[in-house]
Each structure stands twice: as C-alpha cells, then as structure tokens.
Amino acid sequence: MKGSHAYLRLTTGFLTIFCIALAVQAVACLVLFAHMVGLLLDNGISADGGRFLLLLMVNTLCDAVTFFLFTILTAKVRRGGRPFGKWQTGMLVATGILMSLKAVVSTMWPTFQLPYSEILGAAELVFPEFDFQSLSYGLIYFALAGVFEYGRVLQEDTDEIL
C-alpha cells in the first residue's frame, strides 16, 4: 500500500506541473487576445478583423477550457486519492477533443489578410497551415486517457482480488 501512495504523489505531481504549464499558456493567449483587441479597436474592426477576432477567441477559449479541465482533474485526484476513474478518463478525452478542435480551427485561421499586418502598414497574404502541435497535444491527451482507463481497469481488478 505504501508504494501506491508514491505513485499517487508522482501522478498528482505530474498533473500539477502540467496544470502550471497550461496556466502559463492560457495567460499568454489572453495577453495576445487583449493586445489584438486593443489594436483592432484603435483602428476599427473590419469584416476580416471580426473573423480574425472570432478565431482568436476560439483559440483562446480552447486553451482556457483545457486549463480549467486539467485544474479540476488535478484537484479531484488530490482530494479523492484515486487517479484512475471513469470521470478522469472522460476529462482527458474531452481535453483531447478540444486540442484536436483547435488544430482544425487553425486551418481556417489565416485564410484572409491579417488585420494585424494592415496595422503595421503592409497587407500580407498568409496561407493556411495545419497546427500539428495542437494535434500532437490532442493525441497525447487521448493516449493519457487510454493509460488512465487501463489503470482504472487494473485498479478494479486488484480491488476485486483483495
């Protein structure tokens, strides 16, 4: 039983570090969002500017919700003492879906001239890119969900044996 407490501390420590990294990313996205809103409001919002703002809001919202879900997951694991459960697996799957959604949204992101480049004085045509980093994070969340589900099944089997 003593070894299981070490694994629980390791798991909650990992989740806490990951949660801190997501908090830093969410704050950076919010700062970028506030900066872009300020620039767009100073120069007036065009139709392209509105679309850009909408896509930036979706991107920021995905990051903020990911941070929120991981904060809840970390708190529940610390409070409950059992990292492996159906609820935790569901949270990881939801986070993976959010990050995959963010990757899909990235393909729409630069299909118009960026208002930011207009503010700098040169209209710059930008072509769509796929956000492989967000897709990779989504796949990592799905893999973590699989590991957590396996841990849950293993924990249930162990509890039944004892």
C-alpha positions as CSV (number, residue, x, y, z in Angstrom):
1,M,0.0,0.0,0.0
2,K,2.9,2.3,0.7
3,G,4.1,2.1,-2.9
4,S,0.7,3.2,-4.2
5,H,1.0,6.5,-2.2
6,A,4.3,7.1,-4.0
7,Y,2.6,6.6,-7.4
8,L,-0.3,8.8,-6.3
9,R,2.2,11.6,-5.4
10,L,4.0,11.1,-8.7
11,T,0.7,11.3,-10.6
12,T,-0.5,14.4,-8.8
13,G,2.9,16.0,-9.2
14,F,2.8,15.4,-12.9
15,L,-0.7,16.8,-13.2
16,T,0.3,19.8,-11.1
17,I,3.3,20.6,-13.3
18,F,1.2,20.1,-16.4
19,C,-1.5,22.3,-15.0
20,I,1.1,25.1,-14.3
21,A,2.3,24.8,-17.9
22,L,-1.2,25.1,-19.2
23,A,-1.9,28.1,-17.0
24,V,1.2,29.9,-18.5
25,Q,-0.1,29.1,-22.0
26,A,-3.6,30.3,-21.2
27,V,-2.2,33.6,-19.7
28,A,-0.1,34.1,-22.8
29,C,-3.1,33.6,-25.1
30,L,-5.2,36.0,-23.0
31,V,-2.4,38.7,-23.2
32,L,-2.2,38.2,-27.0
33,F,-6.0,38.4,-27.2
34,A,-6.2,41.6,-25.2
35,H,-3.4,43.1,-27.3
36,M,-5.1,42.2,-30.6
37,V,-8.5,43.6,-29.4
38,G,-6.8,46.8,-28.4
39,L,-5.2,47.1,-31.9
40,L,-8.4,46.3,-33.7
41,L,-10.4,48.7,-31.6
42,D,-7.9,51.5,-32.2
43,N,-8.1,51.1,-36.0
44,G,-11.8,50.0,-36.3
45,I,-12.9,46.4,-36.8
46,S,-13.5,45.4,-40.4
47,A,-15.2,42.2,-41.5
48,D,-11.8,40.5,-41.7
49,G,-10.9,41.9,-38.3
50,G,-14.1,40.4,-36.9
51,R,-13.3,37.0,-38.3
52,F,-9.8,37.2,-37.0
53,L,-11.1,38.2,-33.6
54,L,-13.6,35.3,-33.6
55,L,-10.9,32.7,-34.5
56,L,-8.6,34.2,-31.9
57,M,-11.4,33.9,-29.3
58,V,-12.0,30.2,-30.2
59,N,-8.3,29.5,-29.9
60,T,-8.0,31.3,-26.5
61,L,-11.2,29.6,-25.3
62,C,-9.8,26.1,-26.2
63,D,-6.7,26.9,-24.2
64,A,-8.6,28.3,-21.2
65,V,-11.1,25.3,-21.1
66,T,-8.1,22.9,-21.3
67,F,-6.5,24.7,-18.3
68,F,-9.8,24.6,-16.4
69,L,-10.4,20.9,-17.1
70,F,-6.9,20.0,-16.0
71,T,-7.2,22.1,-12.9
72,I,-10.4,20.2,-12.0
73,L,-8.8,16.9,-12.8
74,T,-5.8,17.7,-10.6
75,A,-7.9,18.8,-7.7
76,K,-10.2,15.7,-7.9
77,V,-7.2,13.4,-7.9
78,R,-5.6,15.2,-4.9
79,R,-8.9,15.1,-3.0
80,G,-10.1,11.7,-3.9
81,G,-6.7,9.9,-3.7
82,R,-7.5,7.7,-6.8
83,P,-6.1,9.0,-10.1
84,F,-7.8,6.3,-12.2
85,G,-11.5,6.6,-12.8
86,K,-14.1,6.9,-15.5
87,W,-14.5,10.6,-14.7
88,Q,-10.8,11.3,-15.1
89,T,-10.6,9.3,-18.4
90,G,-13.6,11.3,-19.7
91,M,-11.9,14.6,-18.7
92,L,-8.8,13.6,-20.6
93,V,-10.8,12.6,-23.7
94,A,-12.7,15.9,-23.6
95,T,-9.3,17.8,-23.4
96,G,-8.0,15.7,-26.4
97,I,-11.1,16.7,-28.4
98,L,-10.6,20.4,-27.5
99,M,-7.0,20.3,-28.7
100,S,-8.0,18.5,-31.9
101,L,-10.7,21.1,-32.5
102,K,-8.0,23.8,-32.0
103,A,-5.9,22.1,-34.7
104,V,-8.9,22.0,-37.1
105,V,-9.6,25.7,-36.4
106,S,-6.0,26.6,-37.2
107,T,-6.6,25.6,-40.9
108,M,-9.2,28.5,-41.1
109,W,-7.0,30.9,-39.2
110,P,-5.1,32.7,-41.9
111,T,-7.3,32.4,-45.0
112,F,-7.7,36.1,-45.1
113,Q,-5.3,39.0,-44.9
114,L,-4.4,39.6,-41.3
115,P,-5.7,42.8,-39.9
116,Y,-2.5,42.9,-37.7
117,S,-0.4,43.3,-40.9
118,E,-2.6,46.1,-42.0
119,I,-1.9,47.9,-38.8
120,L,1.8,47.5,-39.4
121,G,1.4,49.1,-42.8
122,A,1.8,46.2,-45.2
123,A,-1.0,43.8,-46.2
124,E,0.5,40.4,-46.1
125,L,-1.2,37.3,-47.6
126,V,-0.9,34.3,-45.4
127,F,-1.7,30.8,-46.4
128,P,-3.4,28.2,-44.2
129,E,-1.2,26.0,-42.1
130,F,-2.2,23.0,-40.0
131,D,-1.4,23.2,-36.3
132,F,0.5,20.0,-35.8
133,Q,1.4,21.0,-32.2
134,S,-2.2,21.1,-31.1
135,L,-3.0,17.9,-32.9
136,S,0.0,16.3,-31.1
137,Y,-1.3,17.5,-27.8
138,G,-4.7,16.1,-28.6
139,L,-3.1,12.7,-29.4
140,I,-1.1,12.9,-26.2
141,Y,-4.4,13.5,-24.2
142,F,-6.0,10.6,-25.9
143,A,-3.0,8.4,-25.1
144,L,-3.1,9.6,-21.5
145,A,-6.9,8.7,-21.4
146,G,-6.0,5.2,-22.6
147,V,-3.4,4.9,-19.9
148,F,-5.8,6.1,-17.2
149,E,-8.5,3.8,-18.5
150,Y,-6.1,0.9,-18.3
151,G,-5.1,1.9,-14.8
152,R,-8.7,2.1,-13.8
153,V,-9.4,-1.4,-15.1
154,L,-6.3,-2.7,-13.4
155,Q,-7.2,-1.0,-10.1
156,E,-10.7,-2.5,-10.2
157,D,-9.2,-6.0,-10.9
158,T,-6.8,-5.6,-8.0
159,D,-9.6,-4.4,-5.7
160,E,-11.7,-7.5,-6.6
161,I,-8.8,-9.8,-5.9
162,L,-8.2,-8.3,-2.5
